[in-house]
């Protein structure tokens, strides 16, 4: 069983108005008349962005509980599916997994409506290219998580009816990555570096570059990743904040370390969320894993982000703390998906894989993140070979991106999931559990194991 601290974790569902989520018209006839003006496409893009508001809960369930960050002692009312994910007992009928699949493909369908129709729209080409770039980034982001969580999956790039969708089988995961690379390359070309006014917070070409670097890193395309990360760093658009805590300060949103974040507004009805990962008492079934807390040195200033501060009748996790709105009773933290510290650590990893050295940029980038946390920098003595350097980066990523839905992905892509879960949590998993089961509802819809079969190891 995973060792844990006794802290209850509460997941808060994002509340969104139906009208906000269902901007795009539902019928084909309405769609033909709707997608005409720039305002139409802007509204449709709002619908594309809206699906990402469900990401925090989905990604934390499928990453933090899956890894060595969060854990459950036993299931309680309403937490059986979470417990099963945590203990690697998940089945194809798991509602969390089913909801994740639906969310990602819903987002893809909305993006497809934009990308397939914008060529015939009658407004400025420059704005059309930008809108296409935004939609293709968001489509790539959805496919990115699909590829990571399920591997082979259907590729759909045009608006598709349910009956036609059931004729599209699972494509090899490398084809998904090829589509993601293609979409992000177009996004990089079409998107601006920055925005002004009401457009601040939309996807930039820097976000597309950072996500593409992640995709290259997963596929071990180190030279391609090096090129794009070098360009991103040399742009000088982004920079680290003085502390990691400042990155997540709700009074410092969209600071220069943030490359892309899912945005919330607690004062706008339906656009905030409940307190993330809050605790109500000190005796409970859900906790931050003890091995995670003890991984931090006593003088690591990031450790304080995993402590709790009282707010009314609950305790809020410092990393995601926000004073609830007096009108909506919501919090408004943005969910940061891409930030500059990640770029630096990715580049350190890439340079180490290309050619190990403790005298170049790789150790400089690693130490830049490390020393910001108040920790003594690494030297050549600490990292005498490529393997020790590789392990140091994996550990630094664990400490820097705590509860940011990166740990499980890092463990799987570096082939460390089995070893780390055994060492840190005393839990044994099999290689097939690097992927989640395909939802049984999807298997049943197809009823065709040849065209659309289950992932190996799941019944």
C-alpha positions as CSV (number, residue, x, y, z in Angstrom):
1,X,0.0,0.0,0.0
2,X,1.2,3.6,-0.6
3,X,2.5,5.3,2.5
4,X,0.7,8.6,3.1
5,X,0.2,11.6,5.3
6,X,-3.2,12.0,6.9
7,X,-4.7,14.8,4.8
8,X,-8.0,14.7,3.0
9,X,-8.1,16.0,-0.5
10,X,-11.2,17.5,-2.0
11,X,-11.6,17.8,-5.8
12,X,-13.8,20.6,-6.8
13,X,-15.7,20.4,-10.1
14,X,-15.6,23.5,-12.3
15,X,-19.0,25.1,-12.7
16,X,-19.6,26.3,-16.3
17,X,-22.9,27.6,-17.8
18,X,-24.3,25.4,-20.5
19,X,-24.5,28.3,-22.9
20,X,-20.8,28.9,-22.4
21,X,-19.9,25.3,-23.2
22,X,-22.3,24.9,-26.1
23,X,-21.5,27.9,-28.2
24,X,-21.0,25.9,-31.4
25,X,-24.3,25.0,-33.1
26,X,-25.3,21.4,-32.9
27,X,-27.0,20.7,-36.3
28,X,-25.2,20.6,-39.6
29,X,-27.7,23.1,-41.1
30,X,-27.1,25.6,-38.3
31,X,-23.3,25.1,-38.6
32,X,-23.3,26.1,-42.3
33,X,-25.0,29.4,-41.5
34,X,-23.1,30.0,-38.2
35,X,-19.5,29.8,-39.3
36,X,-19.4,33.0,-41.4
37,X,-17.9,36.0,-39.6
38,X,-14.9,36.6,-37.4
39,X,-17.2,36.9,-34.4
40,X,-18.7,33.5,-35.2
41,X,-15.3,31.9,-35.2
42,X,-14.2,33.7,-32.1
43,X,-17.3,32.3,-30.3
44,X,-16.5,28.8,-31.6
45,X,-13.0,29.1,-30.3
46,X,-14.3,30.1,-26.9
47,X,-16.1,26.8,-27.0
48,X,-12.8,25.1,-27.8
49,X,-11.1,26.7,-24.9
50,X,-14.0,25.9,-22.6
51,X,-13.4,22.2,-22.6
52,X,-10.0,22.7,-21.1
53,X,-11.7,24.0,-17.9
54,X,-12.2,20.4,-17.0
55,X,-8.5,19.6,-17.3
56,X,-7.5,20.1,-13.7
57,X,-9.7,17.5,-12.2
58,X,-9.1,15.0,-15.0
59,X,-5.3,15.4,-15.1
60,X,-4.9,15.3,-11.3
61,X,-7.0,12.1,-11.1
62,X,-5.1,10.5,-13.9
63,X,-1.6,11.7,-13.0
64,X,-1.2,12.6,-9.3
65,X,-3.1,9.6,-8.0
66,X,-1.6,7.3,-10.6
67,X,1.9,8.3,-9.5
68,X,3.7,8.8,-6.2
69,X,2.1,12.2,-5.4
70,X,-1.3,11.5,-4.0
71,X,-2.8,8.4,-2.4
72,X,-6.0,6.9,-0.9
73,X,-6.0,4.5,2.1
74,X,-9.4,3.1,1.2
75,X,-12.4,4.1,-1.0
76,X,-15.1,6.2,0.4
77,X,-18.5,7.2,-1.0
78,X,-17.9,8.5,-4.5
79,X,-14.1,7.7,-4.6
80,X,-14.1,4.1,-5.7
81,X,-13.0,5.0,-9.3
82,X,-10.2,7.3,-7.9
83,X,-9.1,4.5,-5.5
84,X,-8.9,2.1,-8.4
85,X,-6.7,4.4,-10.4
86,X,-4.5,5.0,-7.4
87,X,-4.1,1.3,-6.8
88,X,-3.9,0.2,-10.4
89,X,-7.2,-1.7,-10.1
90,X,-9.0,0.5,-12.8
91,X,-11.4,-1.2,-15.1
92,X,-12.7,0.0,-18.5
93,X,-16.0,1.1,-16.9
94,X,-14.1,3.6,-14.6
95,X,-16.1,6.9,-14.9
96,X,-13.0,9.1,-14.4
97,X,-11.4,7.5,-17.4
98,X,-14.6,7.6,-19.4
99,X,-15.1,11.3,-18.7
100,X,-11.5,12.1,-19.7
101,X,-11.9,10.3,-23.0
102,X,-15.2,12.2,-23.7
103,X,-13.7,15.6,-22.7
104,X,-10.7,15.2,-25.0
105,X,-12.7,14.1,-28.0
106,X,-15.3,16.7,-27.4
107,X,-12.6,19.3,-27.5
108,X,-11.3,17.8,-30.7
109,X,-14.7,17.9,-32.4
110,X,-15.0,21.6,-31.5
111,X,-11.6,22.4,-32.9
112,X,-12.4,20.4,-36.1
113,X,-15.4,22.6,-36.6
114,X,-13.1,25.6,-36.7
115,X,-10.2,24.2,-38.7
116,X,-12.5,22.6,-41.4
117,X,-14.6,25.8,-42.0
118,X,-12.3,28.7,-41.6
119,X,-10.8,28.5,-45.1
120,X,-14.2,29.6,-46.6
121,X,-14.8,32.4,-44.0
122,X,-14.8,36.0,-45.3
123,X,-12.6,38.1,-43.0
124,X,-8.9,39.1,-42.8
125,X,-6.5,36.3,-43.7
126,X,-4.2,37.3,-40.8
127,X,-7.0,36.7,-38.3
128,X,-8.1,33.5,-40.0
129,X,-4.5,32.2,-39.7
130,X,-4.4,33.1,-36.0
131,X,-7.8,31.4,-35.3
132,X,-6.6,28.3,-37.2
133,X,-3.4,28.3,-35.1
134,X,-5.4,28.5,-31.8
135,X,-7.7,25.7,-32.8
136,X,-4.9,23.5,-34.0
137,X,-2.9,24.0,-30.8
138,X,-6.0,23.0,-28.7
139,X,-6.6,20.0,-30.9
140,X,-3.0,19.0,-30.6
141,X,-3.2,19.4,-26.8
142,X,-6.2,17.1,-26.6
143,X,-4.5,14.5,-28.8
144,X,-1.4,14.8,-26.7
145,X,-3.2,13.6,-23.6
146,X,-5.0,10.9,-25.6
147,X,-1.7,9.6,-26.9
148,X,-0.1,9.6,-23.4
149,X,-3.1,8.0,-21.6
150,X,-4.3,5.4,-24.2
151,X,-1.7,5.1,-26.9
152,X,-3.4,4.0,-30.2
153,X,-6.6,6.0,-30.7
154,X,-8.9,7.2,-33.4
155,X,-7.7,10.2,-35.5
156,X,-10.5,12.5,-36.5
157,X,-9.7,15.8,-38.2
158,X,-13.0,16.9,-39.6
159,X,-16.5,17.3,-38.1
160,X,-17.9,13.8,-37.8
161,X,-21.3,12.4,-37.1
162,X,-21.6,9.6,-34.4
163,X,-22.4,7.0,-37.1
164,X,-19.3,7.9,-39.2
165,X,-17.1,8.1,-36.1
166,X,-17.9,4.5,-35.3
167,X,-16.2,3.5,-38.6
168,X,-12.9,5.1,-37.6
169,X,-10.7,2.6,-35.8
170,X,-7.7,3.2,-33.6
171,X,-4.6,4.5,-35.3
172,X,-1.0,3.8,-34.2
173,X,0.2,6.2,-31.6
174,X,3.0,7.4,-33.8
175,X,0.4,8.6,-36.3
176,X,-1.2,10.6,-33.4
177,X,2.2,12.2,-32.7
178,X,2.7,13.0,-36.4
179,X,-0.7,14.8,-36.4
180,X,0.2,16.7,-33.2
181,X,3.6,17.7,-34.7
182,X,1.8,18.9,-37.9
183,X,-0.8,20.9,-36.0
184,X,1.8,22.5,-33.7
185,X,4.1,23.4,-36.6
186,X,1.2,25.3,-38.2
187,X,0.4,26.9,-34.8
188,X,3.9,28.2,-34.5
189,X,3.8,29.8,-37.9
190,X,0.3,31.4,-37.4
191,X,0.3,32.5,-33.8
192,X,1.8,35.7,-32.4
193,X,4.4,36.0,-29.6
194,X,2.1,38.0,-27.3
195,X,-1.3,39.5,-27.1
196,X,-2.7,42.8,-25.8
197,X,-6.0,43.8,-24.2
198,X,-8.8,41.3,-24.0
199,X,-6.8,38.7,-26.0
200,X,-4.2,38.2,-23.3
201,X,-4.2,34.6,-22.2
202,X,-4.9,33.1,-25.7
203,X,-2.5,30.6,-27.1
204,X,0.8,32.0,-28.4
205,X,3.5,30.5,-30.6
206,X,5.6,30.1,-27.5
207,X,3.0,27.7,-26.1
208,X,3.0,25.8,-29.4
209,X,6.8,25.5,-29.3
210,X,6.8,24.3,-25.7
211,X,4.2,21.6,-26.3
212,X,6.0,20.5,-29.5
213,X,9.2,20.2,-27.5
214,X,7.4,17.9,-25.1
215,X,6.1,15.8,-28.0
216,X,9.7,15.5,-29.4
217,X,11.0,14.6,-26.0
218,X,8.5,11.8,-25.5
219,X,9.6,10.4,-28.9
220,X,13.3,10.8,-28.0
221,X,13.7,13.2,-31.0
222,X,16.4,15.1,-29.1
223,X,17.9,17.1,-32.0
224,X,14.5,18.4,-33.0
225,X,13.6,19.2,-29.4
226,X,17.0,21.0,-29.0
227,X,16.3,23.2,-32.0
228,X,12.9,24.4,-30.8
229,X,13.9,24.8,-27.2
230,X,16.9,26.8,-28.2
231,X,14.7,29.1,-30.2
232,X,12.2,29.4,-27.3
233,X,14.9,30.3,-24.8
234,X,16.6,32.8,-27.1
235,X,13.3,34.6,-27.7
236,X,13.7,36.2,-24.2
237,X,10.0,36.4,-23.9
238,X,9.8,34.2,-20.8
239,X,11.8,34.2,-17.5
240,X,11.7,32.6,-14.2
241,X,10.0,34.3,-11.2
242,X,12.1,34.7,-8.1
243,X,10.4,31.8,-6.4
244,X,8.0,29.0,-7.6
245,X,5.4,30.4,-5.2
246,X,5.3,33.7,-7.2
247,X,4.4,31.7,-10.3
248,X,1.2,30.5,-8.6
249,X,0.3,33.7,-6.8
250,X,-3.2,34.6,-7.8
251,X,-2.2,38.2,-7.7
252,X,0.5,37.5,-10.2
253,X,-1.4,35.7,-12.9
254,X,0.1,35.3,-16.4
255,X,3.5,36.4,-15.1
256,X,6.5,35.9,-17.4
257,X,7.1,32.3,-16.4
258,X,3.6,31.3,-17.6
259,X,3.6,30.1,-21.2
260,X,0.1,28.7,-21.3
261,X,-2.6,28.4,-18.6
262,X,-6.3,27.4,-18.5
263,X,-7.8,30.7,-17.3
264,X,-10.5,31.2,-14.6
265,X,-12.3,34.2,-13.2
266,X,-13.8,33.8,-9.7
267,X,-15.9,36.9,-10.0
268,X,-17.6,35.7,-13.1
269,X,-20.5,33.3,-12.5
270,X,-19.7,29.9,-13.9
271,X,-16.0,30.7,-14.6
272,X,-14.4,30.0,-11.3
273,X,-13.9,26.8,-9.4
274,X,-13.8,25.4,-5.9
275,X,-10.6,25.3,-3.8
276,X,-8.3,22.8,-5.4
277,X,-6.9,20.0,-3.1
278,X,-8.2,21.5,0.1
279,X,-8.3,19.6,3.4
280,X,-11.0,19.5,6.1
281,X,-9.3,17.5,8.9
282,X,-6.2,15.6,9.8
283,X,-7.7,12.2,9.9
284,X,-8.9,11.0,6.6
285,X,-8.5,8.6,3.7
286,X,-6.7,10.8,1.2
287,X,-3.2,12.3,1.4
288,X,-0.1,13.6,-0.1
289,X,2.2,10.6,-0.2
290,X,4.9,10.6,2.5
291,X,7.6,9.7,0.1
292,X,6.7,12.8,-1.8
293,X,7.0,15.2,1.2
294,X,10.3,13.7,2.4
295,X,11.8,14.0,-1.1
296,X,12.3,17.7,-0.4
297,X,15.3,19.0,1.5
298,X,14.4,21.0,4.6
299,X,15.7,24.2,3.0
300,X,13.9,23.7,-0.3
301,X,11.4,26.6,-0.5
302,X,9.1,24.6,-2.7
303,X,8.3,22.4,0.2
304,X,6.1,25.1,1.7
305,X,3.8,24.9,-1.3
306,X,2.7,21.5,-0.2
307,X,1.6,22.8,3.2
308,X,-1.8,24.0,4.1
309,X,-3.2,27.4,5.3
310,X,-6.5,27.7,7.1
311,X,-9.3,29.4,5.2
312,X,-12.6,29.5,7.0
313,X,-13.6,25.9,7.8
314,X,-11.0,24.3,5.5
315,X,-7.3,24.2,4.9
316,X,-6.1,25.3,1.5
317,X,-3.0,23.9,-0.2
318,X,-0.6,26.7,-0.4
319,X,0.3,26.1,-4.1
320,X,-3.4,26.5,-5.1
321,X,-4.6,28.8,-2.4
322,X,-7.0,31.6,-3.3
323,X,-9.4,33.7,-1.2
324,X,-12.9,32.7,-2.2
325,X,-15.0,35.4,-3.9
326,X,-17.6,36.9,-1.6
327,X,-20.2,36.9,-4.4
328,X,-19.6,33.6,-6.2
329,X,-17.9,31.6,-3.4
330,X,-15.4,30.4,-6.0
331,X,-11.7,30.4,-6.4
332,X,-10.0,31.7,-9.5
333,X,-6.5,30.1,-9.8
334,X,-5.4,29.5,-13.4
335,X,-4.3,26.0,-14.2
336,X,-0.7,26.4,-15.6
337,X,0.0,23.8,-18.2
338,X,3.2,25.1,-19.6
339,X,5.8,27.3,-17.9
340,X,9.4,28.4,-18.4
341,X,10.9,26.2,-15.7
342,X,9.7,23.3,-17.7
343,X,11.4,24.6,-20.8
344,X,14.8,24.9,-19.0
345,X,14.6,21.4,-17.5
346,X,13.5,19.9,-20.9
347,X,16.5,21.6,-22.5
348,X,18.8,20.3,-19.8
349,X,17.5,16.8,-20.4
350,X,17.8,17.1,-24.1
351,X,21.4,18.3,-24.0
352,X,22.3,15.5,-21.6
353,X,20.8,12.9,-24.0
354,X,22.6,14.4,-27.0
355,X,26.0,14.6,-25.3
356,X,26.7,14.4,-21.5
357,X,28.7,17.3,-20.1
358,X,28.8,19.1,-16.8
359,X,30.5,22.1,-18.2
360,X,27.9,23.4,-20.6
361,X,24.3,24.7,-20.7
362,X,22.7,21.5,-19.5
363,X,23.9,21.8,-15.9
364,X,23.4,25.6,-16.1
365,X,19.7,25.2,-16.9
366,X,19.3,22.5,-14.3
367,X,21.0,24.6,-11.6
368,X,19.0,27.7,-12.5
369,X,15.8,25.9,-11.5
370,X,17.4,24.2,-8.5
371,X,19.1,27.3,-7.0
372,X,15.8,29.3,-7.3
373,X,14.5,26.8,-4.7
374,X,17.3,27.7,-2.4
375,X,19.2,24.4,-3.0
376,X,23.0,24.1,-3.5
377,X,23.8,23.8,-7.2
378,X,25.1,20.5,-8.7
379,X,28.7,20.1,-9.6
380,X,30.5,17.7,-11.8
381,X,31.3,15.6,-8.7
382,X,27.5,15.2,-8.0
383,X,26.8,14.2,-11.6
384,X,29.7,12.1,-12.8
385,X,28.0,10.5,-15.8
386,X,25.0,10.7,-18.1
387,X,22.8,8.4,-16.0
388,X,23.3,10.4,-12.8
389,X,22.5,13.6,-14.7
390,X,19.4,12.0,-16.1
391,X,18.2,10.9,-12.7
392,X,18.9,14.4,-11.2
393,X,16.6,15.9,-13.9
394,X,13.8,13.4,-13.2
395,X,14.0,14.2,-9.5
396,X,14.1,18.0,-10.1
397,X,11.0,17.7,-12.2
398,X,9.3,15.8,-9.4
399,X,10.1,18.6,-6.9
400,X,9.4,21.5,-9.3
401,X,6.2,20.4,-10.8
402,X,4.5,19.0,-7.8
403,X,0.8,18.3,-8.4
404,X,0.9,19.9,-11.9
405,X,-0.1,16.7,-13.6
406,X,3.4,16.0,-14.9
407,X,4.8,13.3,-12.7
408,X,3.0,10.3,-14.1
409,X,3.8,11.4,-17.6
410,X,7.5,11.8,-16.7
411,X,7.7,8.4,-15.1
412,X,6.2,6.7,-18.1
413,X,8.1,8.5,-20.8
414,X,11.4,7.8,-19.0
415,X,10.5,4.2,-18.3
416,X,10.7,4.7,-14.6
417,X,7.2,4.1,-13.5
418,X,7.6,0.5,-12.3
419,X,10.8,1.2,-10.4
420,X,9.8,4.5,-8.8
421,X,6.4,3.2,-7.6
422,X,8.1,0.2,-6.0
423,X,10.7,2.3,-4.3
424,X,8.5,5.2,-3.3
425,X,5.2,3.5,-2.7
426,X,5.9,-0.2,-2.4
427,X,3.4,-0.9,-5.2
428,X,4.0,-3.3,-8.1
429,X,2.7,-2.6,-11.5
430,X,3.0,-4.2,-14.9
431,X,4.2,-2.5,-18.1
432,X,0.7,-2.6,-19.7
433,X,-0.5,-0.3,-16.9
434,X,1.5,2.6,-18.4
435,X,-1.7,3.0,-20.4
436,X,-5.2,3.3,-19.2
437,X,-8.0,1.0,-20.4
438,X,-10.2,2.2,-23.3
439,X,-13.6,3.1,-21.8
440,X,-16.0,0.2,-22.0
441,X,-18.7,2.5,-23.4
442,X,-16.5,3.1,-26.5
443,X,-15.8,-0.6,-26.9
444,X,-19.5,-1.4,-26.7
445,X,-20.4,1.3,-29.3
446,X,-18.0,-0.1,-31.8
447,X,-18.7,-3.8,-31.0
448,X,-15.8,-4.6,-33.3
449,X,-12.6,-5.9,-31.6
450,X,-10.7,-5.8,-34.9
451,X,-11.4,-2.2,-35.6
452,X,-11.5,-0.9,-32.1
453,X,-10.1,-3.3,-29.5
454,X,-9.1,-2.9,-25.8
455,X,-5.6,-2.1,-24.6
456,X,-3.6,-5.2,-23.7
457,X,-4.0,-6.4,-20.2
458,X,-7.5,-5.0,-19.6
459,X,-10.7,-7.0,-19.9
